[in-house]
């Protein structure tokens, strides 16, 4: 096993020789710790679950190139080397997963949690921070990281869990965060909307959004995605902020569906190969 990704921090659960494996990509500024609730779901006990910290996040060493395209290239190599059938991504991690498929580097099913397909889908405060950073440098992100604890008090998670996640956020270097966020918005700006990129990738995908709280999805994007036969759009009632932490049972169900789809596609390919 070799490649640039091999130094990534990661956590694994499930049998090492499991028939199926899923790669879990956290959101921006988040670490592999974000997926602990999902990895503890009983329905996934027989699945090899591999949560990674994307380089530069959570204080980990950052590559010179923090573009979504480069991160997707490395993540696709990680998925291939580890034999992952499915990729799950949250927020910026969902964008990386989408680009893995859009570039053709990964052809398996995706579970995309709270993805933003365009700049206007992103939360207003996040867009504002990115604009302020053009003038003030890393300072807006330094202030945001200090406020993460109080900002998470309204989230429906146990206090000790909120404290753990807030501590992971505070590990970030605001200068690296500024670079990463800039690259992220550059990617969205280049495409206008990546909803069409997901459709054109022609991979099975589950797109999950809350009615409010985790950014949004435009009416045009929703219509486009719902018209794609291999994409399913799921809306969580009410507010949703940290989908993997707040809705682990729902996400586990979707991971199982995605793994079943991956297995079915593999069987079909083997059958076609035999017939050919």
CORRABEL-V75708 format. One line per field, one symbol per residue. ss: DSSP state (h for helix, s for strand, l for the rest). phi: phi as a letter, one per 40 degrees, with the letter a starting at -180 (. if undefined). burial: 1 if it has 24 or more other C-alpha atoms within 12 Angstrom, else 0. A space follows every 50 residues. Layout:
ss=???
phi=???
burial=???
//
This chain:
ss=lllhhhhllsssslllllllsssssllllllhhhhhhhhllhhhlllsss ssllllhhhllllllllhhhhhhhhhhhhhhhlllssssslhhhhhhhhh hhllllllssssslllllhhhllhhhhhhhhhhhhhllhhhhhhhhlhhh hlllllllhhhhhhhhhhhhlllhhhhhhhhhhhhhhhhhhlllhhhhhh hlllssssssssllllllhhhhhhhhllllssssssssslllhhhhlhhh hhhhhhhhhhhhhhhhhhhhhhhhhl
phi=.ahccccccabbbgccbdcbabcbbccdgcbdddcccccccdcbccbcbb cbccdgcggcdbccbbcdcccccccccdccccgccbbbbbfccccccccd cccgcbbccbbbbfcbcadcccddccccdcccccbbgcddccccccccdd ccccccbddccdccccccdccccdccddcccccccdcccccgaccccccc cfbcabbbbccahbgaaccccccccccccbbbbbbccgcabbdcccbccc cdcccccccccccccccccccccccc
burial=00001001111111000001111111111111111111111001001111 11111111110100011111111111111101111111111111111111 11101111111111111111110001101100100001011111100110 01001010001100111111111111111111111011000011111111 11111111110011111000110110010111111100011111111101 11011111111100000000000000
//
